[in-house]
Amino acid sequence: MLEYLCAAWYYTVIMNPEAIRIIVTGGTFDKHYDEIKGELTFTETHVPEVLKRARVSVPVQVELNQLIDSLYMQEANRQSVLDACKRAPERHIIITHGTDTMAETAKLIGSARLDKTIVLTGAMIPYKILDSDALFNFGAAFAAVQLLPAGVYISMNGRIFDWNRVRKNKTLGVFEEIQE
């Protein structure tokens, strides 16, 4: 099985890389510490810096959809993300998103049944803060979006979850599979 996965990865990623669209929505991933206000705020996305730092060689299109804390996301915000997924010519999409309502946005997009591979990811600690999980989560999402079949997934904490079987455990600060 491992040989098959390695061969599939090599063909998919090295020999025939398809462009990936990254839709930015904000969340903790993109927050920075405002020293004047003494709070976490938004100024711009960190995604271009992350791509450069990770030395990504796959064609990428970054789309700034919004910069919002997911606690403040309304249905119109989620609809904007879904519309961006529908419009995107790419079949592989990563969405950076706040963790508090990531599962709700994944559910909306998953229910639309688009013929694309869409992976939502985020961070519990902002990218610019020491010991952030942002770079790791983004890297896992980047690999997952190239290898998974069409569908909607969440990539957090070193795991991949189906959109309809995941929740954030706010007590432990991790994502977990919903057991039915």
Secondary structure, 3 states (H helix, E strand, C coil): CHHHHHHHHHHHHHHCCCCEEEEEEECHHHCEEECCCCEEECCCCCHHHHHHHHCCCCCEEEEEEEEECHHHCCHHHHHHHHHHHHHCCCCEEEEECCCCCHHHHHHHHHHCCCCCEEEEECCCCCCCCCCCCHHHHHHHHHHHHHHCCCEEEEEECCEEEECCCEEEECCCCEEEECCC
